C-alpha cells in the first residue's frame, strides 16, 4: 500500500469561496459538522491544497490502495484542519492517520526550531516505516519552514516530494538527490558518543525528543566543535539545554538508513521487453513513445497490458501485490486509459522504488 505523508496547512479555513470566508487565526473555528458537510461536495481542486495534491497524485482514483499520514502543527487551527481532512479521507475509504508535531506552533518563537527538528525526526521515521510499500511526501500545506524541512528529508531519504499551489494545474515533484551524504563526524569518537547520549535520554523519556544540559556535553563540543552544527540551544531557568536541530535529526536518520544499491541491468533488448498482446483498439495519444522509453530503461525486463485500469489521470507507481513491479496508467481524456504492468530487475521493494524514481524522471506525466 502506497503511503503519502502530507504536511497540513490551513487553506481549508483561509481560502476564498467557502461559507466561513474571512476567517482569521484566533477567531472561533467553524462548526466541524458544517465543514465536513461542505467538504462532501466541494470542488476537489478548491477544497484545500492537500486534497488538490491527492487528486493530482491519483490517490482518489483508487483509494483503497493508498494510506495517508497527516502531519500538522501544534496549533488549534492546524489540528482542526487535519481532523477535517481525516474525516473526508475516511469517508472515501482512504486509510488515514494524524500526527501532531509538538513545539511546531505559533505561540512560542523560541521553541519553533526544536519543533522543526521534531518534524524532521517524525518524517524520517514515517518514511522508513512505510518504505516497503512505497512512500512519498506531499508538502503542499504548512509553514514555509515545514515545506523546506519536508523537501530536505525526502531528498536525502529517497522519498519523492510533491507539491502544488492552488492556482496551478501541474504537480511539481522533487526527486531524491542522486548523491549520498555522509556525516563522518557523527560516525565515531565524540559524534557517536553524542548520538548515543541522545538515544539513551530518548529511551528514558519514553521516545520523546530529549533535552540535554549543555554542560553534560561541553567536553565533546570542545573536542569536536563541528558538532554544534547539529544542535539547537534553549535556555531554561538560567541554564542552557540542547537538542538535535533539523539537520541533526536528518543526519541521524542518514546514519540509520541503508545505503542505496542499484539492482542489475536487464540483458534483454528493448524490442524483446514488449509483451503487449491484448492492446485495445482505441489507445491514448503518445502511448507508443512512453512504451519505448520504458523498454529502453536498463532495469525493465517486460511490459504487459493490464486490463481494467481506471482513472482519468496519467500516473506511474508501485504495482499492487508486488514488491518488484511498477504500474503505468496512460490517459488523454479521449480514448480509454491504457494500463501497463512493468516488471523490473528489482528483488525488493526498496530497489523497486529506486527504479520507480528513475522511471519518473524519464516519463514526466
C-alpha positions in Angstrom: 0.0 0.0 0.0 1.4 3.4 -1.1 1.8 5.8 1.8 1.7 9.6 1.3 2.9 11.7 4.2 1.1 15.0 4.0 2.0 18.3 5.7 -1.2 20.1 6.6 -1.8 23.8 6.4 -4.9 26.0 6.9 -6.0 26.5 3.3 -9.3 24.7 4.2 -10.0 27.6 6.6 -8.4 30.6 4.8 -9.1 30.1 1.1 -12.0 32.0 -0.5 -15.2 30.5 -1.8 -16.4 28.8 1.4 -19.2 29.6 3.9 -16.7 30.8 6.6 -14.8 33.0 4.2 -12.9 35.8 6.0 -11.9 33.6 9.0 -8.7 34.7 10.7 -6.4 32.9 13.2 -7.6 33.3 16.8 -11.2 33.7 15.7 -13.7 31.0 16.7 -13.5 28.0 14.4 -16.4 27.0 12.1 -18.7 24.2 13.3 -16.9 20.9 12.4 -20.1 19.2 11.2 -20.7 22.2 8.8 -17.2 21.9 7.4 -17.5 18.2 6.9 -20.8 18.7 5.1 -19.4 21.4 2.8 -16.3 19.3 2.0 -18.5 16.3 0.9 -19.5 18.1 -2.4 -16.8 20.7 -2.7 -14.7 21.0 -5.8 -11.6 18.9 -5.1 -9.3 21.4 -6.7 -10.6 24.2 -4.5 -11.5 22.4 -1.3 -8.0 22.5 0.1 -4.3 22.4 -1.0 -3.9 18.9 0.4 -7.0 17.4 -1.4 -5.9 19.1 -4.6 -2.5 17.4 -4.3 -4.1 14.0 -3.6 -6.2 14.4 -6.7 -3.2 15.1 -8.8 -1.4 12.1 -7.3 -4.2 9.7 -8.3 -5.0 8.8 -4.8 -8.7 9.5 -5.2 -8.9 7.1 -8.2 -8.0 4.0 -6.2 -8.5 5.0 -2.6 -8.1 1.5 -1.0 -4.5 1.2 -2.4 -3.4 4.3 -0.6 -2.6 5.3 3.0 -2.4 8.9 4.2 -0.4 10.2 7.2 -1.3 13.8 8.0 1.3 15.8 9.9 0.1 19.1 11.4 1.4 21.9 13.7 0.8 22.1 17.4 -2.0 24.7 16.9 -5.7 24.8 17.2 -6.3 25.6 13.5 -3.7 23.1 12.3 -5.3 20.4 14.4 -8.8 21.3 13.2 -7.8 21.2 9.5 -6.1 17.8 9.9 -9.1 16.3 11.7 -11.5 17.6 9.0 -9.2 16.2 6.2 -9.0 12.8 8.0 -12.8 12.6 8.2 -13.0 13.5 4.5 -10.5 10.8 3.6 -12.1 8.0 5.7 -15.4 8.7 4.1 -13.8 7.8 0.8 -12.2 4.6 2.1 -8.7 6.0 2.4 -6.8 4.8 5.4 -5.7 8.0 7.2 -3.8 8.8 10.5 -3.0 12.1 12.0 0.1 13.2 13.9 0.8 16.4 15.8 4.3 17.9 15.9 4.9 19.1 19.4 6.6 22.5 19.6 5.7 23.3 16.0 3.1 26.0 16.7 2.6 29.7 16.5 2.7 30.6 20.2 6.4 30.1 21.0 9.1 31.5 18.7 11.9 30.1 21.0 10.7 26.6 20.6 10.0 26.7 16.8 13.3 25.3 15.7 13.0 22.5 18.1 9.6 21.8 16.6 11.2 21.7 13.1 13.7 19.1 14.4 10.9 17.0 15.7 9.2 17.3 12.3 12.4 16.1 10.6 12.6 13.2 13.0 8.9 12.2 12.6 9.1 12.5 8.8 12.2 10.3 8.7 10.6 7.7 10.9 7.5 7.7 8.7 9.5 7.4 5.5 11.5 4.5 6.9 8.5 2.6 8.3 6.5 2.9 5.0 9.3 2.3 2.6 8.4 -1.3 1.8 5.0 -0.4 0.2 6.2 2.8 -1.5 6.3 6.2 0.2 6.1 9.9 -0.9 5.8 13.2 0.8 3.1 15.7 -0.1 4.5 19.1 1.1 1.9 21.5 -0.2 0.5 22.6 3.2 2.0 24.1 6.3 4.6 26.8 7.1 7.3 27.6 4.6 9.8 26.2 7.0 7.9 22.9 7.3 7.9 22.6 3.5 11.7 23.2 3.4 12.3 20.5 6.0 10.0 18.1 4.2 11.8 18.7 0.9 15.2 18.0 2.6 14.1 14.9 4.3 12.5 13.5 1.1 15.5 14.4 -1.0 18.0 12.7 1.4 16.0 9.7 2.4 14.9 8.6 -1.0 11.3 9.7 -1.0 9.9 11.9 -3.8 8.3 15.2 -2.6 5.2 16.5 -4.3 3.5 19.9 -4.0 1.0 22.0 -5.9 -0.3 25.6 -5.4 -3.9 26.3 -5.6 -3.7 28.3 -8.9 -1.5 25.7 -10.6 -2.7 22.7 -12.6 0.5 20.8 -12.7 2.0 18.7 -9.9 5.6 19.6 -9.0 7.8 16.7 -8.0 11.2 16.9 -6.3 13.0 13.6 -6.8 15.6 12.3 -4.3 19.1 13.7 -4.6 21.4 11.4 -6.7 24.1 11.6 -4.1 24.7 10.3 -0.6 25.7 12.4 2.3 28.0 11.0 5.0 28.2 13.0 8.2 31.6 11.4 9.1 31.9 13.4 12.4 28.9 11.5 13.8 30.2 8.0 13.0 32.9 7.7 15.6 34.5 9.5 18.5 32.7 12.4 20.1 30.0 12.4 17.4 29.0 8.8 18.0 29.1 9.4 21.8 26.8 12.4 21.4 24.2 10.5 19.4 24.4 7.6 21.9 23.8 10.1 24.8 20.7 11.4 23.0 19.5 7.9 22.3 19.8 6.9 26.0 18.0 10.1 27.1 15.2 9.5 24.5 14.7 5.9 25.8 14.5 7.3 29.3 11.9 9.8 28.1 9.7 7.1 26.6 10.5 8.0 23.0 10.0 11.8 23.4 12.7 14.1 22.0 15.1 14.8 24.8 16.9 17.9 26.0 20.4 17.6 27.4 22.2 20.0 29.7 24.8 21.7 27.6 27.3 21.3 30.5 26.9 17.5 30.1 28.3 17.5 26.6 30.7 20.5 26.9 33.8 18.3 26.7 32.5 16.7 23.5 31.9 20.0 21.9 35.3 21.3 22.9 37.0 18.3 21.2 34.8 18.4 18.1 33.3 22.0 17.6 31.6 21.0 14.4 29.0 19.0 16.4 27.4 22.3 17.4 26.1 22.5 13.8 23.7 19.7 14.7 22.4 21.2 17.9 19.7 23.7 18.9 20.2 25.5 22.2 17.3 26.6 24.5 17.6 28.4 27.8 15.5 27.3 30.8 15.8 28.6 34.3 19.1 30.2 33.6 20.7 27.0 32.2 21.4 26.1 28.5 19.9 22.9 27.2 20.5 21.3 23.7 18.5 19.1 21.4 19.2 17.9 17.9 18.2 20.5 15.3 16.6 19.6 11.9 20.0 18.9 10.4 21.0 16.8 13.3 17.8 14.7 13.1 18.3 14.2 9.4 21.9 13.3 9.8 21.0 10.7 12.4 18.4 9.3 10.0 21.1 9.1 7.3 23.3 7.1 9.6 20.5 4.6 10.2 19.3 4.3 6.6 20.8 1.6 4.5 22.9 2.6 1.5 21.1 2.5 -1.8 22.3 -0.2 -4.1 21.0 -0.4 -7.6 19.8 -3.8 -9.0 21.5 -5.3 -12.0 20.6 -4.2 -15.5 18.5 -6.4 -17.8 20.2 -8.2 -20.6 17.1 -8.2 -22.8 16.8 -6.0 -25.9 14.2 -3.2 -25.8 12.1 -4.9 -28.5 12.0 -8.2 -26.6 10.6 -6.5 -23.5 7.3 -5.5 -25.2 4.7 -8.2 -24.5 1.7 -6.2 -25.5 -0.9 -8.7 -26.6 -4.4 -7.6 -26.0 -3.9 -3.9 -26.8 -7.2 -2.1 -27.1 -8.3 -0.8 -30.4 -8.5 2.8 -29.2 -5.4 4.0 -27.3 -4.3 7.3 -25.7 -2.1 9.6 -27.6 1.6 9.3 -27.1 1.4 5.7 -25.7 4.0 4.3 -28.1 6.6 6.9 -27.0 6.1 6.0 -23.4 6.4 2.3 -24.0 9.6 2.9 -26.0 11.0 4.9 -23.0 10.1 2.0 -20.7 11.6 -0.6 -22.9 14.9 1.4 -23.2 15.3 1.6 -19.4 18.0 -0.8 -18.4 16.2 -2.0 -15.3 12.9 -3.0 -17.1 12.5 -6.7 -18.1 9.0 -6.7 -19.6 6.0 -4.5 -20.4 2.5 -6.1 -20.4 -1.0 -4.7 -20.9 -3.2 -4.7 -17.8 -6.9 -4.5 -18.5 -9.4 -2.8 -16.3 -7.3 0.1 -15.1 -9.4 3.2 -14.3 -8.9 6.8 -13.6 -8.5 9.9 -15.8 -5.0 11.0 -14.8 -1.8 9.5 -16.2 0.5 8.2 -13.4 3.2 5.8 -12.5 3.6 4.0 -9.2 4.3 0.7 -7.4 2.2 -2.3 -8.6 -0.4 -3.8 -6.2 0.6 -7.1 -4.7 4.2 -7.0 -5.9 7.5 -5.7 -4.4 9.2 -5.7 -7.8 6.7 -4.4 -10.5 5.6 -1.0 -11.5 2.2 0.1 -12.8 1.8 2.8 -15.5 -1.5 4.4 -16.5 -1.7 6.4 -19.7 -4.7 8.7 -20.1 -5.6 11.5 -22.5 -9.2 12.1 -21.7 -10.4 10.9 -25.1 -9.5 7.2 -25.5 -9.9 4.7 -22.7 -6.9 4.8 -20.4 -4.2 2.2 -21.1 -2.8 0.3 -18.1 0.7 -1.3 -18.3 2.4 -3.7 -15.9 6.2 -3.2 -15.9 8.4 -5.9 -14.5 11.9 -4.9 -13.3 15.2 -6.4 -12.2 14.5 -5.4 -8.6 14.1 -8.2 -6.0 13.0 -5.9 -3.1 10.6 -3.0 -2.7 13.4 -0.7 -1.8 15.2 -1.4 -5.1 11.9 -1.3 -7.0 11.5 2.3 -5.6 14.9 3.3 -6.9 13.9 2.1 -10.3 10.5 3.8 -10.0 12.1 7.2 -9.3 14.4 6.7 -12.3 11.4 6.0 -14.5 9.6 9.1 -13.2 12.5 11.2 -14.2 12.3 9.8 -17.8 8.5 9.8 -18.1 7.1 13.1 -16.9 3.3 12.9 -16.7 
